[in-house]
Amino acid sequence: MARASSACSSVSTPSAKVPGKTETSYTVDHTAGSYVFDAQGRIRLFTRYGSGAKALADDLKLLLAETT
């Protein structure tokens, strides 16, 4: 778990606080995606939200083939 926490802290994900309809409300715009890390904690893949299961599976197969 410590390795995952360390890897996640190195990821810079852009975000912005956006004022809402009232003075006390707001939303946060941010990237909607997932990162895939290798065993050494390096980012190997960023997959965008909505890319689909087939695209992710294809990318993961390529990464797994690199390690064999």
PyMOL Python script that loads the backbone (N, CA, C, O; Angstrom):
from pymol import cmd

cmd.read_pdbstr("""\
ATOM      1  N   MET A   1       0.820  -1.192   0.000  1.00  0.00           N
ATOM      2  CA  MET A   1       0.000   0.000   0.000  1.00  0.00           C
ATOM      3  C   MET A   1       0.863   1.255   0.000  1.00  0.00           C
ATOM      4  O   MET A   1       0.505   2.244  -0.639  1.00  0.00           O
ATOM      5  N   ALA A   2       1.987   1.234   0.699  1.00  0.00           N
ATOM      6  CA  ALA A   2       2.860   2.406   0.741  1.00  0.00           C
ATOM      7  C   ALA A   2       3.394   2.731  -0.640  1.00  0.00           C
ATOM      8  O   ALA A   2       3.507   3.900  -1.006  1.00  0.00           O
ATOM      9  N   ARG A   3       3.726   1.692  -1.416  1.00  0.00           N
ATOM     10  CA  ARG A   3       4.233   1.911  -2.768  1.00  0.00           C
ATOM     11  C   ARG A   3       3.169   2.580  -3.635  1.00  0.00           C
ATOM     12  O   ARG A   3       3.476   3.485  -4.410  1.00  0.00           O
ATOM     13  N   ALA A   4       1.923   2.137  -3.505  1.00  0.00           N
ATOM     14  CA  ALA A   4       0.836   2.741  -4.281  1.00  0.00           C
ATOM     15  C   ALA A   4       0.611   4.182  -3.869  1.00  0.00           C
ATOM     16  O   ALA A   4       0.385   5.036  -4.725  1.00  0.00           O
ATOM     17  N   SER A   5       0.665   4.468  -2.593  1.00  0.00           N
ATOM     18  CA  SER A   5       0.495   5.844  -2.120  1.00  0.00           C
ATOM     19  C   SER A   5       1.593   6.746  -2.641  1.00  0.00           C
ATOM     20  O   SER A   5       1.334   7.885  -3.029  1.00  0.00           O
ATOM     21  N   SER A   6       2.812   6.247  -2.653  1.00  0.00           N
ATOM     22  CA  SER A   6       3.941   7.009  -3.169  1.00  0.00           C
ATOM     23  C   SER A   6       3.765   7.302  -4.653  1.00  0.00           C
ATOM     24  O   SER A   6       3.996   8.427  -5.097  1.00  0.00           O
ATOM     25  N   ALA A   7       3.359   6.297  -5.421  1.00  0.00           N
ATOM     26  CA  ALA A   7       3.159   6.477  -6.858  1.00  0.00           C
ATOM     27  C   ALA A   7       2.037   7.466  -7.129  1.00  0.00           C
ATOM     28  O   ALA A   7       2.157   8.315  -8.012  1.00  0.00           O
ATOM     29  N   CYS A   8       0.968   7.364  -6.391  1.00  0.00           N
ATOM     30  CA  CYS A   8      -0.166   8.259  -6.606  1.00  0.00           C
ATOM     31  C   CYS A   8       0.172   9.704  -6.271  1.00  0.00           C
ATOM     32  O   CYS A   8      -0.354  10.622  -6.900  1.00  0.00           O
ATOM     33  N   SER A   9       1.030   9.915  -5.304  1.00  0.00           N
ATOM     34  CA  SER A   9       1.372  11.282  -4.929  1.00  0.00           C
ATOM     35  C   SER A   9       2.194  11.971  -6.009  1.00  0.00           C
ATOM     36  O   SER A   9       2.279  13.198  -6.030  1.00  0.00           O
ATOM     37  N   SER A  10       2.804  11.193  -6.913  1.00  0.00           N
ATOM     38  CA  SER A  10       3.611  11.788  -7.972  1.00  0.00           C
ATOM     39  C   SER A  10       2.795  12.158  -9.203  1.00  0.00           C
ATOM     40  O   SER A  10       3.329  12.755 -10.138  1.00  0.00           O
ATOM     41  N   VAL A  11       1.515  11.813  -9.218  1.00  0.00           N
ATOM     42  CA  VAL A  11       0.664  12.092 -10.364  1.00  0.00           C
ATOM     43  C   VAL A  11       0.045  13.472 -10.218  1.00  0.00           C
ATOM     44  O   VAL A  11      -0.575  13.780  -9.200  1.00  0.00           O
ATOM     45  N   SER A  12       0.215  14.286 -11.226  1.00  0.00           N
ATOM     46  CA  SER A  12      -0.381  15.619 -11.223  1.00  0.00           C
ATOM     47  C   SER A  12      -1.631  15.591 -12.086  1.00  0.00           C
ATOM     48  O   SER A  12      -1.549  15.477 -13.309  1.00  0.00           O
ATOM     49  N   THR A  13      -2.779  15.696 -11.447  1.00  0.00           N
ATOM     50  CA  THR A  13      -4.041  15.696 -12.167  1.00  0.00           C
ATOM     51  C   THR A  13      -4.636  17.093 -12.106  1.00  0.00           C
ATOM     52  O   THR A  13      -4.946  17.589 -11.023  1.00  0.00           O
ATOM     53  N   PRO A  14      -4.798  17.730 -13.262  1.00  0.00           N
ATOM     54  CA  PRO A  14      -5.349  19.086 -13.249  1.00  0.00           C
ATOM     55  C   PRO A  14      -6.775  19.125 -12.722  1.00  0.00           C
ATOM     56  O   PRO A  14      -7.581  18.237 -13.001  1.00  0.00           O
ATOM     57  N   SER A  15      -7.067  20.150 -11.971  1.00  0.00           N
ATOM     58  CA  SER A  15      -8.430  20.346 -11.482  1.00  0.00           C
ATOM     59  C   SER A  15      -8.668  21.847 -11.297  1.00  0.00           C
ATOM     60  O   SER A  15      -7.730  22.635 -11.181  1.00  0.00           O
ATOM     61  N   ALA A  16      -9.938  22.213 -11.274  1.00  0.00           N
ATOM     62  CA  ALA A  16     -10.287  23.619 -11.109  1.00  0.00           C
ATOM     63  C   ALA A  16     -11.591  23.730 -10.340  1.00  0.00           C
ATOM     64  O   ALA A  16     -12.559  23.022 -10.618  1.00  0.00           O
ATOM     65  N   LYS A  17     -11.598  24.623  -9.378  1.00  0.00           N
ATOM     66  CA  LYS A  17     -12.810  24.916  -8.630  1.00  0.00           C
ATOM     67  C   LYS A  17     -13.642  25.888  -9.459  1.00  0.00           C
ATOM     68  O   LYS A  17     -13.157  26.946  -9.861  1.00  0.00           O
ATOM     69  N   VAL A  18     -14.891  25.524  -9.710  1.00  0.00           N
ATOM     70  CA  VAL A  18     -15.771  26.330 -10.553  1.00  0.00           C
ATOM     71  C   VAL A  18     -16.926  26.853  -9.699  1.00  0.00           C
ATOM     72  O   VAL A  18     -17.637  26.069  -9.071  1.00  0.00           O
ATOM     73  N   PRO A  19     -17.113  28.170  -9.674  1.00  0.00           N
ATOM     74  CA  PRO A  19     -18.211  28.726  -8.875  1.00  0.00           C
ATOM     75  C   PRO A  19     -19.565  28.139  -9.290  1.00  0.00           C
ATOM     76  O   PRO A  19     -19.822  27.890 -10.468  1.00  0.00           O
ATOM     77  N   GLY A  20     -20.412  27.928  -8.293  1.00  0.00           N
ATOM     78  CA  GLY A  20     -21.745  27.394  -8.546  1.00  0.00           C
ATOM     79  C   GLY A  20     -22.767  28.495  -8.744  1.00  0.00           C
ATOM     80  O   GLY A  20     -22.420  29.653  -8.976  1.00  0.00           O
ATOM     81  N   LYS A  21     -24.016  28.120  -8.649  1.00  0.00           N
ATOM     82  CA  LYS A  21     -25.109  29.066  -8.867  1.00  0.00           C
ATOM     83  C   LYS A  21     -25.347  29.979  -7.670  1.00  0.00           C
ATOM     84  O   LYS A  21     -25.981  31.026  -7.797  1.00  0.00           O
ATOM     85  N   THR A  22     -24.842  29.580  -6.516  1.00  0.00           N
ATOM     86  CA  THR A  22     -24.967  30.416  -5.324  1.00  0.00           C
ATOM     87  C   THR A  22     -23.571  30.732  -4.786  1.00  0.00           C
ATOM     88  O   THR A  22     -22.586  30.130  -5.214  1.00  0.00           O
ATOM     89  N   GLU A  23     -23.490  31.670  -3.852  1.00  0.00           N
ATOM     90  CA  GLU A  23     -22.189  32.059  -3.287  1.00  0.00           C
ATOM     91  C   GLU A  23     -21.527  30.938  -2.500  1.00  0.00           C
ATOM     92  O   GLU A  23     -20.306  30.929  -2.340  1.00  0.00           O
ATOM     93  N   THR A  24     -22.315  29.999  -2.010  1.00  0.00           N
ATOM     94  CA  THR A  24     -21.759  28.937  -1.167  1.00  0.00           C
ATOM     95  C   THR A  24     -21.626  27.597  -1.884  1.00  0.00           C
ATOM     96  O   THR A  24     -21.333  26.582  -1.252  1.00  0.00           O
ATOM     97  N   SER A  25     -21.838  27.587  -3.187  1.00  0.00           N
ATOM     98  CA  SER A  25     -21.724  26.312  -3.904  1.00  0.00           C
ATOM     99  C   SER A  25     -20.635  26.374  -4.971  1.00  0.00           C
ATOM    100  O   SER A  25     -20.280  27.444  -5.466  1.00  0.00           O
ATOM    101  N   TYR A  26     -20.124  25.210  -5.306  1.00  0.00           N
ATOM    102  CA  TYR A  26     -19.116  25.109  -6.359  1.00  0.00           C
ATOM    103  C   TYR A  26     -19.039  23.667  -6.840  1.00  0.00           C
ATOM    104  O   TYR A  26     -19.546  22.756  -6.185  1.00  0.00           O
ATOM    105  N   THR A  27     -18.411  23.469  -7.975  1.00  0.00           N
ATOM    106  CA  THR A  27     -18.096  22.141  -8.469  1.00  0.00           C
ATOM    107  C   THR A  27     -16.598  22.089  -8.719  1.00  0.00           C
ATOM    108  O   THR A  27     -15.924  23.119  -8.727  1.00  0.00           O
ATOM    109  N   VAL A  28     -16.086  20.894  -8.922  1.00  0.00           N
ATOM    110  CA  VAL A  28     -14.667  20.728  -9.230  1.00  0.00           C
ATOM    111  C   VAL A  28     -14.557  20.001 -10.566  1.00  0.00           C
ATOM    112  O   VAL A  28     -14.997  18.859 -10.702  1.00  0.00           O
ATOM    113  N   ASP A  29     -13.966  20.674 -11.545  1.00  0.00           N
ATOM    114  CA  ASP A  29     -13.678  20.039 -12.830  1.00  0.00           C
ATOM    115  C   ASP A  29     -12.358  19.289 -12.691  1.00  0.00           C
ATOM    116  O   ASP A  29     -11.401  19.821 -12.129  1.00  0.00           O
ATOM    117  N   HIS A  30     -12.299  18.063 -13.196  1.00  0.00           N
ATOM    118  CA  HIS A  30     -11.070  17.270 -13.084  1.00  0.00           C
ATOM    119  C   HIS A  30     -11.010  16.215 -14.176  1.00  0.00           C
ATOM    120  O   HIS A  30     -12.005  15.924 -14.840  1.00  0.00           O
ATOM    121  N   THR A  31      -9.845  15.658 -14.345  1.00  0.00           N
ATOM    122  CA  THR A  31      -9.642  14.586 -15.298  1.00  0.00           C
ATOM    123  C   THR A  31     -10.402  13.351 -14.837  1.00  0.00           C
ATOM    124  O   THR A  31     -10.404  13.017 -13.652  1.00  0.00           O
ATOM    125  N   ALA A  32     -11.037  12.685 -15.770  1.00  0.00           N
ATOM    126  CA  ALA A  32     -11.746  11.446 -15.442  1.00  0.00           C
ATOM    127  C   ALA A  32     -11.059  10.305 -16.177  1.00  0.00           C
ATOM    128  O   ALA A  32     -11.404   9.983 -17.314  1.00  0.00           O
ATOM    129  N   GLY A  33     -10.105   9.712 -15.527  1.00  0.00           N
ATOM    130  CA  GLY A  33      -9.363   8.614 -16.124  1.00  0.00           C
ATOM    131  C   GLY A  33      -8.683   7.801 -15.049  1.00  0.00           C
ATOM    132  O   GLY A  33      -8.780   8.106 -13.860  1.00  0.00           O
ATOM    133  N   SER A  34      -7.998   6.769 -15.479  1.00  0.00           N
ATOM    134  CA  SER A  34      -7.306   5.886 -14.544  1.00  0.00           C
ATOM    135  C   SER A  34      -5.870   5.668 -14.989  1.00  0.00           C
ATOM    136  O   SER A  34      -5.571   5.630 -16.182  1.00  0.00           O
ATOM    137  N   TYR A  35      -4.998   5.526 -14.018  1.00  0.00           N
ATOM    138  CA  TYR A  35      -3.593   5.241 -14.279  1.00  0.00           C
ATOM    139  C   TYR A  35      -3.318   3.778 -13.984  1.00  0.00           C
ATOM    140  O   TYR A  35      -3.909   3.198 -13.073  1.00  0.00           O
ATOM    141  N   VAL A  36      -2.416   3.182 -14.761  1.00  0.00           N
ATOM    142  CA  VAL A  36      -1.947   1.820 -14.511  1.00  0.00           C
ATOM    143  C   VAL A  36      -0.462   1.941 -14.181  1.00  0.00           C
ATOM    144  O   VAL A  36       0.309   2.517 -14.949  1.00  0.00           O
ATOM    145  N   PHE A  37      -0.070   1.394 -13.030  1.00  0.00           N
ATOM    146  CA  PHE A  37       1.310   1.439 -12.557  1.00  0.00           C
ATOM    147  C   PHE A  37       1.945   0.066 -12.685  1.00  0.00           C
ATOM    148  O   PHE A  37       1.261  -0.953 -12.588  1.00  0.00           O
ATOM    149  N   ASP A  38       3.245   0.040 -12.901  1.00  0.00           N
ATOM    150  CA  ASP A  38       3.943  -1.242 -12.902  1.00  0.00           C
ATOM    151  C   ASP A  38       4.420  -1.569 -11.491  1.00  0.00           C
ATOM    152  O   ASP A  38       4.176  -0.800 -10.561  1.00  0.00           O
ATOM    153  N   ALA A  39       5.093  -2.694 -11.326  1.00  0.00           N
ATOM    154  CA  ALA A  39       5.528  -3.148 -10.000  1.00  0.00           C
ATOM    155  C   ALA A  39       6.530  -2.202  -9.353  1.00  0.00           C
ATOM    156  O   ALA A  39       6.686  -2.218  -8.132  1.00  0.00           O
ATOM    157  N   GLN A  40       7.210  -1.384 -10.139  1.00  0.00           N
ATOM    158  CA  GLN A  40       8.172  -0.421  -9.596  1.00  0.00           C
ATOM    159  C   GLN A  40       7.524   0.926  -9.289  1.00  0.00           C
ATOM    160  O   GLN A  40       8.209   1.860  -8.874  1.00  0.00           O
ATOM    161  N   GLY A  41       6.218   1.035  -9.486  1.00  0.00           N
ATOM    162  CA  GLY A  41       5.508   2.265  -9.176  1.00  0.00           C
ATOM    163  C   GLY A  41       5.537   3.297 -10.289  1.00  0.00           C
ATOM    164  O   GLY A  41       5.175   4.453 -10.068  1.00  0.00           O
ATOM    165  N   ARG A  42       5.960   2.902 -11.480  1.00  0.00           N
ATOM    166  CA  ARG A  42       5.998   3.824 -12.617  1.00  0.00           C
ATOM    167  C   ARG A  42       4.661   3.799 -13.350  1.00  0.00           C
ATOM    168  O   ARG A  42       4.036   2.748 -13.489  1.00  0.00           O
ATOM    169  N   ILE A  43       4.236   4.961 -13.813  1.00  0.00           N
ATOM    170  CA  ILE A  43       3.018   5.026 -14.610  1.00  0.00           C
ATOM    171  C   ILE A  43       3.311   4.419 -15.977  1.00  0.00           C
ATOM    172  O   ILE A  43       4.268   4.808 -16.647  1.00  0.00           O
ATOM    173  N   ARG A  44       2.492   3.475 -16.377  1.00  0.00           N
ATOM    174  CA  ARG A  44       2.662   2.826 -17.675  1.00  0.00           C
ATOM    175  C   ARG A  44       1.532   3.141 -18.639  1.00  0.00           C
ATOM    176  O   ARG A  44       1.691   3.000 -19.852  1.00  0.00           O
ATOM    177  N   LEU A  45       0.384   3.571 -18.106  1.00  0.00           N
ATOM    178  CA  LEU A  45      -0.771   3.788 -18.963  1.00  0.00           C
ATOM    179  C   LEU A  45      -1.728   4.760 -18.302  1.00  0.00           C
ATOM    180  O   LEU A  45      -1.950   4.710 -17.092  1.00  0.00           O
ATOM    181  N   PHE A  46      -2.287   5.639 -19.105  1.00  0.00           N
ATOM    182  CA  PHE A  46      -3.417   6.469 -18.669  1.00  0.00           C
ATOM    183  C   PHE A  46      -4.566   6.130 -19.594  1.00  0.00           C
ATOM    184  O   PHE A  46      -4.439   6.231 -20.814  1.00  0.00           O
ATOM    185  N   THR A  47      -5.675   5.733 -19.026  1.00  0.00           N
ATOM    186  CA  THR A  47      -6.840   5.399 -19.832  1.00  0.00           C
ATOM    187  C   THR A  47      -7.949   6.400 -19.535  1.00  0.00           C
ATOM    188  O   THR A  47      -8.314   6.619 -18.380  1.00  0.00           O
ATOM    189  N   ARG A  48      -8.465   6.988 -20.571  1.00  0.00           N
ATOM    190  CA  ARG A  48      -9.508   8.011 -20.425  1.00  0.00           C
ATOM    191  C   ARG A  48     -10.856   7.372 -20.121  1.00  0.00           C
ATOM    192  O   ARG A  48     -11.169   6.281 -20.597  1.00  0.00           O
ATOM    193  N   TYR A  49     -11.642   8.076 -19.322  1.00  0.00           N
ATOM    194  CA  TYR A  49     -13.002   7.639 -19.032  1.00  0.00           C
ATOM    195  C   TYR A  49     -13.764   7.500 -20.349  1.00  0.00           C
ATOM    196  O   TYR A  49     -13.712   8.388 -21.200  1.00  0.00           O
ATOM    197  N   GLY A  50     -14.461   6.395 -20.509  1.00  0.00           N
ATOM    198  CA  GLY A  50     -15.266   6.188 -21.700  1.00  0.00           C
ATOM    199  C   GLY A  50     -14.525   5.532 -22.855  1.00  0.00           C
ATOM    200  O   GLY A  50     -15.102   5.338 -23.924  1.00  0.00           O
ATOM    201  N   SER A  51     -13.255   5.187 -22.657  1.00  0.00           N
ATOM    202  CA  SER A  51     -12.494   4.559 -23.737  1.00  0.00           C
ATOM    203  C   SER A  51     -12.997   3.160 -24.066  1.00  0.00           C
ATOM    204  O   SER A  51     -12.814   2.676 -25.183  1.00  0.00           O
ATOM    205  N   GLY A  52     -13.613   2.528 -23.119  1.00  0.00           N
ATOM    206  CA  GLY A  52     -14.180   1.202 -23.356  1.00  0.00           C
ATOM    207  C   GLY A  52     -13.287   0.076 -22.875  1.00  0.00           C
ATOM    208  O   GLY A  52     -12.068   0.218 -22.770  1.00  0.00           O
ATOM    209  N   ALA A  53     -13.919  -1.029 -22.589  1.00  0.00           N
ATOM    210  CA  ALA A  53     -13.219  -2.194 -22.052  1.00  0.00           C
ATOM    211  C   ALA A  53     -12.246  -2.800 -23.057  1.00  0.00           C
ATOM    212  O   ALA A  53     -11.164  -3.244 -22.674  1.00  0.00           O
ATOM    213  N   LYS A  54     -12.611  -2.826 -24.330  1.00  0.00           N
ATOM    214  CA  LYS A  54     -11.740  -3.442 -25.332  1.00  0.00           C
ATOM    215  C   LYS A  54     -10.436  -2.668 -25.467  1.00  0.00           C
ATOM    216  O   LYS A  54      -9.365  -3.272 -25.533  1.00  0.00           O
ATOM    217  N   ALA A  55     -10.511  -1.350 -25.510  1.00  0.00           N
ATOM    218  CA  ALA A  55      -9.292  -0.535 -25.617  1.00  0.00           C
ATOM    219  C   ALA A  55      -8.383  -0.767 -24.411  1.00  0.00           C
ATOM    220  O   ALA A  55      -7.170  -0.908 -24.565  1.00  0.00           O
ATOM    221  N   LEU A  56      -8.963  -0.808 -23.215  1.00  0.00           N
ATOM    222  CA  LEU A  56      -8.166  -1.045 -22.012  1.00  0.00           C
ATOM    223  C   LEU A  56      -7.548  -2.440 -22.042  1.00  0.00           C
ATOM    224  O   LEU A  56      -6.366  -2.607 -21.742  1.00  0.00           O
ATOM    225  N   ALA A  57      -8.347  -3.435 -22.404  1.00  0.00           N
ATOM    226  CA  ALA A  57      -7.831  -4.809 -22.465  1.00  0.00           C
ATOM    227  C   ALA A  57      -6.693  -4.920 -23.476  1.00  0.00           C
ATOM    228  O   ALA A  57      -5.690  -5.584 -23.213  1.00  0.00           O
ATOM    229  N   ASP A  58      -6.843  -4.279 -24.621  1.00  0.00           N
ATOM    230  CA  ASP A  58      -5.780  -4.312 -25.638  1.00  0.00           C
ATOM    231  C   ASP A  58      -4.495  -3.679 -25.115  1.00  0.00           C
ATOM    232  O   ASP A  58      -3.407  -4.221 -25.311  1.00  0.00           O
ATOM    233  N   ASP A  59      -4.623  -2.529 -24.449  1.00  0.00           N
ATOM    234  CA  ASP A  59      -3.438  -1.863 -23.892  1.00  0.00           C
ATOM    235  C   ASP A  59      -2.779  -2.704 -22.804  1.00  0.00           C
ATOM    236  O   ASP A  59      -1.554  -2.806 -22.751  1.00  0.00           O
ATOM    237  N   LEU A  60      -3.590  -3.304 -21.939  1.00  0.00           N
ATOM    238  CA  LEU A  60      -3.036  -4.148 -20.876  1.00  0.00           C
ATOM    239  C   LEU A  60      -2.325  -5.373 -21.444  1.00  0.00           C
ATOM    240  O   LEU A  60      -1.288  -5.782 -20.922  1.00  0.00           O
ATOM    241  N   LYS A  61      -2.867  -5.956 -22.499  1.00  0.00           N
ATOM    242  CA  LYS A  61      -2.212  -7.097 -23.140  1.00  0.00           C
ATOM    243  C   LYS A  61      -0.838  -6.692 -23.679  1.00  0.00           C
ATOM    244  O   LYS A  61       0.122  -7.454 -23.562  1.00  0.00           O
ATOM    245  N   LEU A  62      -0.741  -5.498 -24.270  1.00  0.00           N
ATOM    246  CA  LEU A  62       0.547  -5.012 -24.769  1.00  0.00           C
ATOM    247  C   LEU A  62       1.553  -4.852 -23.629  1.00  0.00           C
ATOM    248  O   LEU A  62       2.714  -5.242 -23.751  1.00  0.00           O
ATOM    249  N   LEU A  63       1.092  -4.274 -22.526  1.00  0.00           N
ATOM    250  CA  LEU A  63       1.991  -4.096 -21.373  1.00  0.00           C
ATOM    251  C   LEU A  63       2.435  -5.438 -20.803  1.00  0.00           C
ATOM    252  O   LEU A  63       3.608  -5.622 -20.479  1.00  0.00           O
ATOM    253  N   LEU A  64       1.504  -6.368 -20.681  1.00  0.00           N
ATOM    254  CA  LEU A  64       1.860  -7.686 -20.143  1.00  0.00           C
ATOM    255  C   LEU A  64       2.819  -8.422 -21.060  1.00  0.00           C
ATOM    256  O   LEU A  64       3.683  -9.158 -20.582  1.00  0.00           O
ATOM    257  N   ALA A  65       2.687  -8.241 -22.355  1.00  0.00           N
ATOM    258  CA  ALA A  65       3.580  -8.895 -23.309  1.00  0.00           C
ATOM    259  C   ALA A  65       5.007  -8.365 -23.167  1.00  0.00           C
ATOM    260  O   ALA A  65       5.960  -9.093 -23.444  1.00  0.00           O
ATOM    261  N   GLU A  66       5.170  -7.114 -22.742  1.00  0.00           N
ATOM    262  CA  GLU A  66       6.500  -6.528 -22.546  1.00  0.00           C
ATOM    263  C   GLU A  66       7.259  -7.215 -21.419  1.00  0.00           C
ATOM    264  O   GLU A  66       8.489  -7.261 -21.446  1.00  0.00           O
ATOM    265  N   THR A  67       6.556  -7.745 -20.439  1.00  0.00           N
ATOM    266  CA  THR A  67       7.203  -8.301 -19.249  1.00  0.00           C
ATOM    267  C   THR A  67       7.507  -9.789 -19.381  1.00  0.00           C
ATOM    268  O   THR A  67       8.096 -10.378 -18.475  1.00  0.00           O
ATOM    269  N   THR A  68       7.119 -10.401 -20.488  1.00  0.00           N
ATOM    270  CA  THR A  68       7.369 -11.833 -20.621  1.00  0.00           C
ATOM    271  C   THR A  68       8.570 -12.096 -21.509  1.00  0.00           C
ATOM    272  O   THR A  68       8.930 -13.252 -21.734  1.00  0.00           O
TER     273      THR A  68
END
""", "prot")
cmd.dss("prot")
cmd.show_as("cartoon", "prot")
cmd.util.cbc("prot")
cmd.orient("prot")
